[in-house]
């Protein structure tokens, strides 16, 4: 706070010795501290400079802090093209999954055939190797030699069954490997479909908004390949494509609300509503919304910058700089003053054209930062905190994107206080303050006064004291 003595426009220090001066029949009496004895209140005074009279009044009094600030728009942010899976890559994932599915089907049929052969040969083996059949031979010697004998049917069947079992084992391994390959391909396809983007390697921007444009729900932020990227309202970013079969989530609940539906699942009603939405916005009515085809923001946005140019190839990354449409005044307040400002404090904003408009403190930061004064030799200033002010009448703040303003923050208010002009105070050499009161007979006397709240804007101060009351006339310097 500013030192009390520096606020006083008029300071009269009462001397330590009473001096009697006779000059044109006028007697001036000066005392050290007129409140040290009982006769102090009857001291008669005369002023050596021009004065006038003010009256002690009762009124509400406020204290203000004057600060510099910047008027602009709140909630700066960026709209970016998400990094998704391009349509050709999604098609490739579909082909890979289809190939894996076909291979599995072929190998599954081969396994089924091997299993059927094994089953048949096993039945034949069981018949040929049971009872008297096991001893039958095909004639000739069972040992090698000129006789040229042959193996028994049982032995032949046993060899065949062994071969069938090896075939079944081999085909089973193939099918198991095919199943793992298919599972991987299907997961890759699911990932590709979940991140399927609305743009490809050859896509280009066909529409970009001008600076200052305000885009509201259902409006086109920009266009890719002739199809708009549409703004919807919500706080959850679109991080995947919207399509039937996707898992429930807050993003779907957000989409449903924008479509006039409820719930957090992509239902048949959602698909139907998406088709209607696409038709209404000149989009291909597929029933799915690919990643990047819609953008969620909490409310209407105002375009502050555009990164690409019309006709440029689409790449993941920033496209638009945006703010909300909410007007805000931002103050870099000295951190030492944080406790003197609170959310809800009323303020007066002085605009660049010197007009004023009311507002209130809407945010008081709790993190202090040290601004860089690179323009002044690279040193650092005092720590500051961010304080935001919301204008009560945003329309009265004009249409400038950014402008310097002054803010008077009302930090304290006293109701029905006794108030005098600041320059009515007399600083006493022994400490404390007094008022020079003019009685009904014109006699001047000093009355002890304690000071309270200062109103720097109006040059007023709250005073209290045993003999101070409303209606008293006090001396002030002539302006």
Secondary structure, DSSP 8 states (H G I E B T S, - for coil): ---HHHH-S------SS-----BTTB-----S-TTSSTTGGG-----SS-EEEEE-EEEEEEEEEEEEEEEEES--EEEEE---B-HHHHHHHHHHHHHHHHHHHHHHHHHHHHHHHHHHHHHHHHHHTSGGGGG---SS-SSSSTT-----HHHHHHHHHHHHHHHHHHHHHHHHHHHHHHHHHHHHHHHHHHTBBS--TT-BEEEE--TT-EE-TT-EEEEETTEEEEEEE-SS---S-B-TT----HHHHHHHHHTT--SSS--HHHHHHHHHHHHHTT----S-B-BTSEEEESS-EEEEEE-S-TT-B--SEEEEEEEES-EEEEEEEEGGGGGG--TT-EEEEE-TTS-EEEEEEEEE----EEEEEGGGTSEEEEEEEEEEEEESSGGGG-S-SSEEEEEEEEEEEEEEEEEEEGGGEEE-TTS-EEEEEE-TTS-EEEEEEEEEEEETTTTEEEEE-TT--TT-EEEEE--
